[in-house]
Amino acid sequence: MIRGLNKGQKAALLISECQRGVIEAELSSFPGLVEQVNTRGIVKKISRLADEFRAAGLPVVHLHVVHRTDYADLPVTSVIMGMSVKNGRMKIGSVDVESVPELPVQPGDILHARSYSLVAFHGTDLDQILRNMGVQTVVLAGVSTNVAINGSALCASDLGYQVVVPEDCIAGASAESHAFLSKQLLPLYTTVTNSDTVIEVIGQYHPA
């Protein structure tokens, strides 16, 4: 049994930054990440996981980065943010911010867009949205292991959520960084498992 899903806690699937400008080869500024996403085949696995959550009547939340066109509220305090501003990327209305075709926002899903912050919980209403839905456990999938997944996992744990990470549904900038974070850091504040195990447990839920 998975800690966080072992007592029938209400779970939500959070799909992090599976956007064209982040993980699509023709648009992304992160070739290493794109390579890992494709090598690990995470998009297909996340899609399967999302279908199981929907079938169980559990929330599916797409965590997108969508900057203002003028970047007025974007603190350029990291290389990632600096690249977006310098290259004019991830602006509202651009193809960059769209979901990859394999993971569309489906009816009933929630699209949560943030204009700044590397982590989905910082300065956003995500925590309130999840609490309003009675969510107790978050299952994190997507990218990147290095930043958004690791950061969001730590924030969610601090906020009182149980956090589950299906390791085969996340990818980092390199195989080495992903392996280190998955083995040395994420287990300190999450339950690291795999998508098959999560699906098996979620299959026991009854639609709300």
Secondary structure as GFF3:
##gff-version 3
##sequence-region A 1 208
A	DSSP	beta_strand	11	16	.	.	.	ID=ss1
A	DSSP	alpha_helix	20	23	.	.	.	ID=ss2
A	DSSP	alpha_helix	31	40	.	.	.	ID=ss3
A	DSSP	alpha_helix	42	55	.	.	.	ID=ss4
A	DSSP	beta_strand	60	65	.	.	.	ID=ss5
A	DSSP	alpha_helix	79	87	.	.	.	ID=ss6
A	DSSP	three_ten_helix	95	97	.	.	.	ID=ss7
A	DSSP	beta_strand	110	114	.	.	.	ID=ss8
A	DSSP	alpha_helix	126	132	.	.	.	ID=ss9
A	DSSP	beta_strand	137	143	.	.	.	ID=ss10
A	DSSP	pi_helix	145	149	.	.	.	ID=ss11
A	DSSP	alpha_helix	150	158	.	.	.	ID=ss12
A	DSSP	beta_strand	162	166	.	.	.	ID=ss13
A	DSSP	three_ten_helix	167	169	.	.	.	ID=ss14
A	DSSP	beta_strand	170	171	.	.	.	ID=ss15
A	DSSP	alpha_helix	175	180	.	.	.	ID=ss16
A	DSSP	pi_helix	181	185	.	.	.	ID=ss17
A	DSSP	three_ten_helix	186	188	.	.	.	ID=ss18
A	DSSP	beta_strand	191	193	.	.	.	ID=ss19
A	DSSP	alpha_helix	195	202	.	.	.	ID=ss20
###
